[in-house]
Amino acid sequence: MVYGKGGGVLEDVIIEIEVKENDSKSNLKLRKVRFYDRTLKREFEFLTNLFDRRP
């Protein structure tokens, strides 16, 4: 889900990354949230494993 540039959440998507541990590989699902703070005029990107909370 992608939101406008007016501030707040810019993007909220589910991503998968490959994790290598010892001799095995597995996929890890994560939620990537991009957020724009109008006060600080900065963009932040968060990775989380919380999937049940949506804006």
N, C-alpha and C positions, 0 to 999 in steps of 0.2 A: 504494500500500500504506500503510495507516495502522496505527500501533502504539499501545499503551497509554500512560497518563500516568505510569507508574512510573519513568520516566527513560530516557535513551538516545534512540533514534530514535522520533520521534512520527509522522512522515510521510515517505514517499519516493515521489514522483510525477514523471512526465514531463510537461513543459509545452512549449507552443510560443509563441513571441513573434514579432511581425512586425517585421522590420528594414528600414528605409528607407535606401538608399544611392544617392546621386545621384538618378536618376529611376526607379530600379527598387525593387521590394519583394520580399522573400523571407522565408520562415519559418525560424526557428532553433529546433531542439529542444534543450531543457535539462533537466537533472534537478534538482528542488528537494527538498532534504532539510531537515526541521525536527528539531532535536535539543534535548533538555532536559538540562541539566547540574545534577544534584542537589546537588553541592558548592557551586556558585555560585548555585543557585536562579534560573537564567536560561535562557531559551529562545533558541536561535540558528537562523538560517535560512541555508542555503547554496545557491548556484546553481553547477552544475558541468556540464561536457560529458563527464564520465566516466560511461559507461553500463555498463561491464563489471564494476564492483564493486558488490556488494549486501551488506547486513548479514546 
